[in-house]
C-alpha cells in the first residue's frame, strides 16, 4: 500500500527481529523487535533469516524460506512462498 520495499530479519536463537523500513504506528507489529520472553527463532537459512518484500508484496530476497517460532511448549512454522510472498502457518 505504501509502494516501498520492506525487510524483516529474524535472529536465530534469540527473541529478536528487526524491520529495515519504518513500521506505521497503527501496525500491530512490535517495532522494538522483541518477541515475548522465552520465545526463540530457528530457520532453514543462514543466520539471520532475511526476507525483503517489494512494493507489491513479492519476496525479492528470502522467498521459499521458513522461520520457526518456539515458546510455551509449542512450535509454529511460518513459511514464505517464492514469487507470491504468501506467508502461512500450517
N, CA, C and O atoms as a Tinker XYZ file with bonds, in Angstrom:
   360  protein
     1  N      0.815000   -1.192000    0.000000    73     2
     2  CA     0.000000    0.000000    0.000000    64     1     3
     3  C      0.861000    1.260000    0.000000    63     2     4     5
     4  O      0.443000    2.303000   -0.501000    81     3
     5  N      2.061000    1.158000    0.562000    73     3     6
     6  CA     2.939000    2.327000    0.633000    64     5     7
     7  C      3.925000    2.405000   -0.520000    63     6     8     9
     8  O      4.657000    3.386000   -0.654000    81     7
     9  N      3.943000    1.371000   -1.355000    73     7    10
    10  CA     4.843000    1.304000   -2.513000    64     9    11
    11  C      6.311000    1.409000   -2.131000    63    10    12    13
    12  O      7.091000    2.078000   -2.808000    81    11
    13  N      6.678000    0.749000   -1.052000    73    11    14
    14  CA     8.073000    0.681000   -0.644000    64    13    15
    15  C      8.409000   -0.764000   -0.319000    63    14    16    17
    16  O      7.533000   -1.549000    0.046000    81    15
    17  N      9.686000   -1.112000   -0.453000    73    15    18
    18  CA    10.149000   -2.435000   -0.054000    64    17    19
    19  C     10.279000   -2.482000    1.456000    63    18    20    21
    20  O     10.599000   -1.475000    2.087000    81    19
    21  N     10.032000   -3.645000    2.039000    73    19    22
    22  CA    10.162000   -3.827000    3.480000    64    21    23
    23  C     10.992000   -5.082000    3.728000    63    22    24    25
    24  O     10.801000   -6.106000    3.071000    81    23
    25  N     11.912000   -4.991000    4.679000    73    23    26
    26  CA    12.767000   -6.117000    5.028000    64    25    27
    27  C     12.569000   -6.451000    6.495000    63    26    28    29
    28  O     12.501000   -5.563000    7.345000    81    27
    29  N     12.479000   -7.752000    6.782000    73    27    30
    30  CA    12.421000   -8.208000    8.164000    64    29    31
    31  C     13.530000   -9.237000    8.353000    63    30    32    33
    32  O     13.743000  -10.097000    7.498000    81    31
    33  N     14.242000   -9.142000    9.492000    73    31    34
    34  CA    15.334000  -10.058000    9.841000    64    33    35
    35  C     14.961000  -10.786000   11.120000    63    34    36    37
    36  O     14.576000  -10.164000   12.110000    81    35
    37  N     15.077000  -12.107000   11.095000    73    35    38
    38  CA    14.851000  -12.935000   12.278000    64    37    39
    39  C     16.201000  -13.462000   12.740000    63    38    40    41
    40  O     16.911000  -14.101000   11.963000    81    39
    41  N     16.563000  -13.207000   13.980000    73    39    42
    42  CA    17.853000  -13.627000   14.526000    64    41    43
    43  C     17.675000  -14.982000   15.203000    63    42    44    45
    44  O     16.917000  -15.111000   16.164000    81    43
    45  N     18.381000  -15.987000   14.694000    73    43    46
    46  CA    18.262000  -17.347000   15.198000    64    45    47
    47  C     18.734000  -17.447000   16.645000    63    46    48    49
    48  O     19.756000  -16.870000   17.018000    81    47
    49  N     17.968000  -18.193000   17.464000    73    47    50
    50  CA    18.341000  -18.450000   18.849000    64    49    51
    51  C     18.065000  -17.297000   19.789000    63    50    52    53
    52  O     18.408000  -17.365000   20.969000    81    51
    53  N     17.454000  -16.246000   19.290000    73    51    54
    54  CA    17.132000  -15.106000   20.131000    64    53    55
    55  C     15.642000  -14.809000   20.037000    63    54    56    57
    56  O     14.919000  -15.459000   19.283000    81    55
    57  N     15.197000  -13.847000   20.788000    73    55    58
    58  CA    13.814000  -13.394000   20.728000    64    57    59
    59  C     13.774000  -12.030000   20.053000    63    58    60    61
    60  O     13.147000  -11.099000   20.558000    81    59
    61  N     14.446000  -11.916000   18.909000    73    59    62
    62  CA    14.563000  -10.605000   18.270000    64    61    63
    63  C     14.301000  -10.686000   16.773000    63    62    64    65
    64  O     14.591000  -11.684000   16.114000    81    63
    65  N     13.744000   -9.605000   16.271000    73    63    66
    66  CA    13.598000   -9.406000   14.843000    64    65    67
    67  C     13.755000   -7.913000   14.588000    63    66    68    69
    68  O     13.602000   -7.105000   15.504000    81    67
    69  N     14.057000   -7.548000   13.354000    73    67    70
    70  CA    14.192000   -6.129000   13.017000    64    69    71
    71  C     13.508000   -5.846000   11.692000    63    70    72    73
    72  O     13.387000   -6.724000   10.838000    81    71
    73  N     13.066000   -4.614000   11.535000    73    71    74
    74  CA    12.497000   -4.131000   10.282000    64    73    75
    75  C     13.408000   -3.047000    9.744000    63    74    76    77
    76  O     13.839000   -2.162000   10.483000    81    75
    77  N     13.703000   -3.120000    8.439000    73    75    78
    78  CA    14.523000   -2.086000    7.829000    64    77    79
    79  C     13.713000   -0.865000    7.440000    63    78    80    81
    80  O     14.260000    0.232000    7.327000    81    79
    81  N     12.421000   -1.040000    7.235000    73    79    82
    82  CA    11.562000    0.099000    6.900000    64    81    83
    83  C     10.788000    0.522000    8.148000    63    82    84    85
    84  O     10.615000   -0.271000    9.073000    81    83
    85  N     10.332000    1.744000    8.172000    73    83    86
    86  CA     9.572000    2.252000    9.310000    64    85    87
    87  C      8.236000    1.537000    9.402000    63    86    88    89
    88  O      7.524000    1.403000    8.407000    81    87
    89  N      7.901000    1.081000   10.590000    73    87    90
    90  CA     6.624000    0.416000   10.830000    64    89    91
    91  C      5.615000    1.488000   11.224000    63    90    92    93
    92  O      5.868000    2.242000   12.163000    81    91
    93  N      4.468000    1.578000   10.527000    73    91    94
    94  CA     3.478000    2.597000   10.880000    64    93    95
    95  C      3.002000    2.439000   12.318000    63    94    96    97
    96  O      2.945000    1.322000   12.833000    81    95
    97  N      2.663000    3.536000   12.964000    73    95    98
    98  CA     2.221000    3.496000   14.357000    64    97    99
    99  C      0.922000    2.722000   14.521000    63    98   100   101
   100  O      0.604000    2.289000   15.629000    81    99
   101  N      0.163000    2.539000   13.444000    73    99   102
   102  CA    -1.090000    1.794000   13.509000    64   101   103
   103  C     -0.881000    0.296000   13.363000    63   102   104   105
   104  O     -1.839000   -0.472000   13.447000    81   103
   105  N      0.366000   -0.136000   13.144000    73   103   106
   106  CA     0.676000   -1.541000   12.937000    64   105   107
   107  C      0.570000   -2.319000   14.238000    63   106   108   109
   108  O      0.810000   -1.781000   15.319000    81   107
   109  N      0.206000   -3.602000   14.121000    73   107   110
   110  CA     0.166000   -4.496000   15.270000    64   109   111
   111  C      1.542000   -5.075000   15.564000    63   110   112   113
   112  O      1.712000   -5.779000   16.560000    81   111
   113  N      2.535000   -4.790000   14.711000    73   111   114
   114  CA     3.878000   -5.325000   14.890000    64   113   115
   115  C      4.616000   -4.532000   15.950000    63   114   116   117
   116  O      4.459000   -3.315000   16.045000    81   115
   117  N      5.412000   -5.212000   16.736000    73   115   118
   118  CA     6.183000   -4.573000   17.792000    64   117   119
   119  C      7.449000   -3.984000   17.186000    63   118   120   121
   120  O      8.345000   -4.733000   16.796000    81   119
   121  N      7.544000   -2.652000   17.098000    73   119   122
   122  CA     8.724000   -2.058000   16.465000    64   121   123
   123  C     10.004000   -2.215000   17.270000    63   122   124   125
   124  O     11.088000   -1.921000   16.767000    81   123
   125  N      9.895000   -2.678000   18.523000    73   123   126
   126  CA    11.096000   -2.878000   19.329000    64   125   127
   127  C     11.886000   -4.079000   18.851000    63   126   128   129
   128  O     13.069000   -4.206000   19.170000    81   127
   129  N     11.255000   -4.966000   18.090000    73   127   130
   130  CA    11.934000   -6.151000   17.606000    64   129   131
   131  C     12.035000   -7.264000   18.627000    63   130   132   133
   132  O     12.839000   -8.180000   18.457000    81   131
   133  N     11.242000   -7.209000   19.680000    73   131   134
   134  CA    11.306000   -8.224000   20.717000    64   133   135
   135  C     10.061000   -9.093000   20.722000    63   134   136   137
   136  O      8.938000   -8.589000   20.726000    81   135
   137  N     10.269000  -10.390000   20.721000    73   135   138
   138  CA     9.187000  -11.337000   20.934000    64   137   139
   139  C      9.041000  -11.537000   22.439000    63   138   140   141
   140  O      9.928000  -11.134000   23.192000    81   139
   141  N      7.960000  -12.140000   22.897000    73   139   142
   142  CA     7.800000  -12.357000   24.337000    64   141   143
   143  C      8.949000  -13.169000   24.928000    63   142   144   145
   144  O      9.568000  -13.956000   24.212000    81   143
   145  N      9.250000  -12.999000   26.214000    73   143   146
   146  CA    10.321000  -13.772000   26.868000    64   145   147
   147  C     10.107000  -15.273000   26.686000    63   146   148   149
   148  O      8.985000  -15.769000   26.792000    81   147
   149  N     11.186000  -15.982000   26.414000    73   147   150
   150  CA    11.119000  -17.434000   26.247000    64   149   151
   151  C     10.773000  -17.888000   24.849000    63   150   152   153
   152  O     10.764000  -19.089000   24.582000    81   151
   153  N     10.488000  -16.971000   23.954000    73   151   154
   154  CA    10.181000  -17.315000   22.559000    64   153   155
   155  C     11.462000  -17.187000   21.748000    63   154   156   157
   156  O     12.130000  -16.154000   21.789000    81   155
   157  N     11.805000  -18.242000   21.006000    73   155   158
   158  CA    13.026000  -18.233000   20.202000    64   157   159
   159  C     12.715000  -18.546000   18.746000    63   158   160   161
   160  O     11.634000  -19.031000   18.412000    81   159
   161  N     13.681000  -18.259000   17.893000    73   159   162
   162  CA    13.529000  -18.378000   16.445000    64   161   163
   163  C     14.576000  -19.340000   15.894000    63   162   164   165
   164  O     15.740000  -19.300000   16.294000    81   163
   165  N     14.152000  -20.208000   14.969000    73   163   166
   166  CA    15.067000  -21.021000   14.162000    64   165   167
   167  C     14.611000  -20.881000   12.715000    63   166   168   169
   168  O     13.521000  -20.373000   12.455000    81   167
   169  N     15.436000  -21.327000   11.774000    73   167   170
   170  CA    15.045000  -21.239000   10.365000    64   169   171
   171  C     15.791000  -22.243000    9.513000    63   170   172   173
   172  O     16.616000  -23.009000   10.011000    81   171
   173  N     15.491000  -22.233000    8.202000    73   171   174
   174  CA    16.145000  -23.140000    7.265000    64   173   175
   175  C     17.167000  -22.410000    6.410000    63   174   176   177
   176  O     17.507000  -22.869000    5.319000    81   175
   177  N     17.647000  -21.303000    6.884000    73   175   178
   178  CA    18.537000  -20.470000    6.087000    64   177   179
   179  C     19.739000  -20.080000    6.924000    63   178   180   181
   180  O     20.001000  -20.668000    7.974000    81   179
   181  N     20.456000  -19.096000    6.455000    73   179   182
   182  CA    21.583000  -18.581000    7.213000    64   181   183
   183  C     21.073000  -17.687000    8.333000    63   182   184   185
   184  O     19.920000  -17.255000    8.320000    81   183
   185  N     21.930000  -17.417000    9.287000    73   183   186
   186  CA    21.557000  -16.546000   10.403000    64   185   187
   187  C     22.061000  -15.150000   10.121000    63   186   188   189
   188  O     23.256000  -15.005000    9.867000    81   187
   189  N     21.258000  -14.127000   10.145000    73   187   190
   190  CA    19.820000  -14.166000   10.377000    64   189   191
   191  C     19.061000  -14.521000    9.105000    63   190   192   193
   192  O     19.602000  -14.432000    8.003000    81   191
   193  N     17.795000  -14.926000    9.269000    73   191   194
   194  CA    16.919000  -15.166000    8.127000    64   193   195
   195  C     16.354000  -13.819000    7.710000    63   194   196   197
   196  O     15.732000  -13.129000    8.518000    81   195
   197  N     16.565000  -13.443000    6.462000    73   195   198
   198  CA    16.154000  -12.133000    5.964000    64   197   199
   199  C     15.150000  -12.312000    4.836000    63   198   200   201
   200  O     15.380000  -13.084000    3.904000    81   199
   201  N     14.033000  -11.595000    4.925000    73   199   202
   202  CA    13.044000  -11.574000    3.854000    64   201   203
   203  C     12.805000  -10.113000    3.473000    63   202   204   205
   204  O     12.505000   -9.280000    4.329000    81   203
   205  N     12.940000   -9.815000    2.187000    73   203   206
   206  CA    12.628000   -8.487000    1.683000    64   205   207
   207  C     11.485000   -8.619000    0.689000    63   206   208   209
   208  O     11.563000   -9.384000   -0.273000    81   207
   209  N     10.426000   -7.863000    0.938000    73   207   210
   210  CA     9.275000   -7.832000    0.053000    64   209   211
   211  C      9.306000   -6.534000   -0.738000    63   210   212   213
   212  O      9.557000   -5.469000   -0.175000    81   211
   213  N      9.052000   -6.617000   -2.056000    73   211   214
   214  CA     8.992000   -5.392000   -2.851000    64   213   215
   215  C      7.657000   -4.694000   -2.608000    63   214   216   217
   216  O      6.864000   -5.137000   -1.778000    81   215
   217  N      7.414000   -3.619000   -3.321000    73   215   218
   218  CA     6.208000   -2.824000   -3.091000    64   217   219
   219  C      4.923000   -3.566000   -3.434000    63   218   220   221
   220  O      3.838000   -3.136000   -3.042000    81   219
   221  N      5.031000   -4.676000   -4.160000    73   219   222
   222  CA     3.858000   -5.490000   -4.492000    64   221   223
   223  C      3.672000   -6.657000   -3.529000    63   222   224   225
   224  O      2.736000   -7.443000   -3.677000    81   223
   225  N      4.560000   -6.773000   -2.546000    73   223   226
   226  CA     4.473000   -7.870000   -1.580000    64   225   227
   227  C      5.164000   -9.141000   -2.020000    63   226   228   229
   228  O      5.027000  -10.179000   -1.371000    81   227
   229  N      5.906000   -9.078000   -3.114000    73   227   230
   230  CA     6.629000  -10.243000   -3.611000    64   229   231
   231  C      7.999000  -10.308000   -2.941000    63   230   232   233
   232  O      8.661000   -9.278000   -2.808000    81   231
   233  N      8.443000  -11.502000   -2.512000    73   231   234
   234  CA     9.765000  -11.595000   -1.901000    64   233   235
   235  C     10.857000  -11.481000   -2.951000    63   234   236   237
   236  O     10.903000  -12.269000   -3.896000    81   235
   237  N     11.731000  -10.506000   -2.786000    73   235   238
   238  CA    12.859000  -10.361000   -3.702000    64   237   239
   239  C     14.134000  -10.912000   -3.072000    63   238   240   241
   240  O     15.139000  -11.106000   -3.757000    81   239
   241  N     14.088000  -11.162000   -1.769000    73   239   242
   242  CA    15.144000  -11.850000   -1.015000    64   241   243
   243  C     14.438000  -12.758000   -0.020000    63   242   244   245
   244  O     13.493000  -12.327000    0.641000    81   243
   245  N     14.873000  -13.996000    0.098000    73   243   246
   246  CA    14.370000  -14.874000    1.148000    64   245   247
   247  C     13.097000  -15.624000    0.864000    63   246   248   249
   248  O     12.529000  -16.215000    1.783000    81   247
   249  N     12.615000  -15.630000   -0.372000    73   247   250
   250  CA    11.434000  -16.425000   -0.695000    64   249   251
   251  C     11.731000  -17.906000   -0.569000    63   250   252   253
   252  O     12.895000  -18.307000   -0.572000    81   251
   253  N     10.707000  -18.715000   -0.458000    73   251   254
   254  CA    10.812000  -20.169000   -0.276000    64   253   255
   255  C     11.551000  -20.513000    1.002000    63   254   256   257
   256  O     12.293000  -21.494000    1.047000    81   255
   257  N     11.361000  -19.729000    2.022000    73   255   258
   258  CA    12.000000  -19.999000    3.304000    64   257   259
   259  C     10.990000  -20.165000    4.409000    63   258   260   261
   260  O      9.785000  -20.026000    4.196000    81   259
   261  N     11.490000  -20.466000    5.595000    73   259   262
   262  CA    10.616000  -20.572000    6.756000    64   261   263
   263  C     11.335000  -20.154000    8.018000    63   262   264   265
   264  O     12.563000  -20.163000    8.101000    81   263
   265  N     10.534000  -19.790000    8.992000    73   263   266
   266  CA    11.007000  -19.440000   10.326000    64   265   267
   267  C     10.145000  -20.217000   11.304000    63   266   268   269
   268  O      8.923000  -20.245000   11.164000    81   267
   269  N     10.764000  -20.848000   12.290000    73   267   270
   270  CA    10.008000  -21.484000   13.364000    64   269   271
   271  C     10.116000  -20.641000   14.614000    63   270   272   273
   272  O     11.204000  -20.232000   15.019000    81   271
   273  N      8.969000  -20.389000   15.216000    73   271   274
   274  CA     8.890000  -19.618000   16.451000    64   273   275
   275  C      8.466000  -20.594000   17.541000    63   274   276   277
   276  O      7.421000  -21.236000   17.440000    81   275
   277  N      9.299000  -20.701000   18.601000    73   275   278
   278  CA     9.059000  -21.669000   19.663000    64   277   279
   279  C      8.916000  -20.962000   20.996000    63   278   280   281
   280  O      9.703000  -20.080000   21.339000    81   279
   281  N      7.897000  -21.363000   21.742000    73   279   282
   282  CA     7.678000  -20.812000   23.073000    64   281   283
   283  C      6.465000  -21.447000   23.708000    63   282   284   285
   284  O      5.535000  -21.849000   23.010000    81   283
   285  N      6.465000  -21.541000   25.019000    73   283   286
   286  CA     5.324000  -22.109000   25.734000    64   285   287
   287  C      5.037000  -23.548000   25.379000    63   286   288   289
   288  O      3.888000  -23.986000   25.443000    81   287
   289  N      6.076000  -24.299000   25.001000    73   287   290
   290  CA     5.889000  -25.706000   24.664000    64   289   291
   291  C      5.327000  -25.945000   23.272000    63   290   292   293
   292  O      5.007000  -27.084000   22.929000    81   291
   293  N      5.200000  -24.905000   22.465000    73   291   294
   294  CA     4.687000  -25.045000   21.113000    64   293   295
   295  C      5.684000  -24.485000   20.099000    63   294   296   297
   296  O      6.472000  -23.591000   20.410000    81   295
   297  N      5.632000  -25.029000   18.883000    73   295   298
   298  CA     6.439000  -24.525000   17.778000    64   297   299
   299  C      5.526000  -24.291000   16.591000    63   298   300   301
   300  O      4.746000  -25.165000   16.214000    81   299
   301  N      5.627000  -23.107000   16.003000    73   299   302
   302  CA     4.857000  -22.785000   14.801000    64   301   303
   303  C      5.832000  -22.415000   13.694000    63   302   304   305
   304  O      6.767000  -21.644000   13.908000    81   303
   305  N      5.607000  -22.966000   12.520000    73   303   306
   306  CA     6.450000  -22.681000   11.361000    64   305   307
   307  C      5.727000  -21.697000   10.449000    63   306   308   309
   308  O      4.589000  -21.927000   10.041000    81   307
   309  N      6.400000  -20.607000   10.138000    73   307   310
   310  CA     5.879000  -19.599000    9.227000    64   309   311
   311  C      6.642000  -19.754000    7.921000    63   310   312   313
   312  O      7.864000  -19.609000    7.894000    81   311
   313  N      5.928000  -20.048000    6.838000    73   311   314
   314  CA     6.567000  -20.214000    5.536000    64   313   315
   315  C      6.250000  -19.013000    4.649000    63   314   316   317
   316  O      5.180000  -18.413000    4.745000    81   315
   317  N      7.196000  -18.683000    3.793000    73   315   318
   318  CA     7.022000  -17.601000    2.820000    64   317   319
   319  C      7.186000  -18.202000    1.439000    63   318   320   321
   320  O      8.239000  -18.748000    1.111000    81   319
   321  N      6.142000  -18.099000    0.631000    73   319   322
   322  CA     6.164000  -18.659000   -0.720000    64   321   323
   323  C      6.976000  -17.768000   -1.655000    63   322   324   325
   324  O      6.888000  -16.541000   -1.608000    81   323
   325  N      7.762000  -18.412000   -2.497000    73   323   326
   326  CA     8.512000  -17.682000   -3.514000    64   325   327
   327  C      7.528000  -17.090000   -4.526000    63   326   328   329
   328  O      6.463000  -17.669000   -4.742000    81   327
   329  N      7.837000  -16.013000   -5.120000    73   327   330
   330  CA     7.065000  -15.292000   -6.141000    64   329   331
   331  C      5.857000  -14.547000   -5.586000    63   330   332   333
   332  O      5.707000  -13.353000   -5.844000    81   331
   333  N      4.986000  -15.226000   -4.825000    73   331   334
   334  CA     3.763000  -14.564000   -4.357000    64   333   335
   335  C      3.944000  -13.827000   -3.041000    63   334   336   337
   336  O      3.257000  -12.838000   -2.787000    81   335
   337  N      4.868000  -14.300000   -2.191000    73   335   338
   338  CA     5.070000  -13.694000   -0.884000    64   337   339
   339  C      4.049000  -14.139000    0.144000    63   338   340   341
   340  O      4.023000  -13.609000    1.255000    81   339
   341  N      3.214000  -15.096000   -0.202000    73   339   342
   342  CA     2.200000  -15.568000    0.737000    64   341   343
   343  C      2.884000  -16.176000    1.954000    63   342   344   345
   344  O      3.706000  -17.085000    1.832000    81   343
   345  N      2.534000  -15.666000    3.121000    73   343   346
   346  CA     3.035000  -16.211000    4.377000    64   345   347
   347  C      1.935000  -17.059000    4.986000    63   346   348   349
   348  O      0.775000  -16.649000    5.024000    81   347
   349  N      2.300000  -18.255000    5.467000    73   347   350
   350  CA     1.290000  -19.131000    6.058000    64   349   351
   351  C      1.868000  -19.854000    7.265000    63   350   352   353
   352  O      3.076000  -20.063000    7.384000    81   351
   353  N      0.959000  -20.226000    8.150000    73   351   354
   354  CA     1.288000  -21.024000    9.329000    64   353   355
   355  C      0.418000  -22.265000    9.261000    63   354   356   357
   356  O     -0.737000  -22.245000    9.686000    81   355
   357  N      0.982000  -23.367000    8.716000    73   355   358
   358  CA     0.169000  -24.582000    8.552000    64   357   359
   359  C     -0.240000  -25.201000    9.873000    63   358   360
   360  O     -0.924000  -26.225000    9.890000    81   359
